[in-house]
Amino acid sequence: MNTIRFIRKSVFKVGQGEFAKIANVAQATVSRWERSESSPTLDEIKRIRDEAAARAIPWSDDWLFRPVPSSMQEVA
C-alpha cells in the first residue's frame, strides 16, 4: 500500500471522492496518486495536513518520507 492510500484509508477513513475534496483535486487524481502514477504537490499535501488538524486527526510528516510499516498496511 502506498502512503497516500494509507493516509486516506487508515488516517482519514474516507473514500477517494471525499479525499479528493480534502485535497481540492479530482477523484481521478487521487486514484493516480494511489497507483503511483503521479504524486501530490506540496500545496496538496499541506491541504491534506491542514484538514487533518482541522478534524483533530493525529498527523505525522514521517508518513511522507518513510514506507508504511507492514503492521499498518494490514489495518487498511
Protein Blocks (a to p, Z undefined) as FASTA:
>chain_A
ZZklmmmmmmnopafklmmmmnopafklmmmmmnopaccdfklmmmmmmmmmmnopacdf
klmmpccdfklmmmZZ
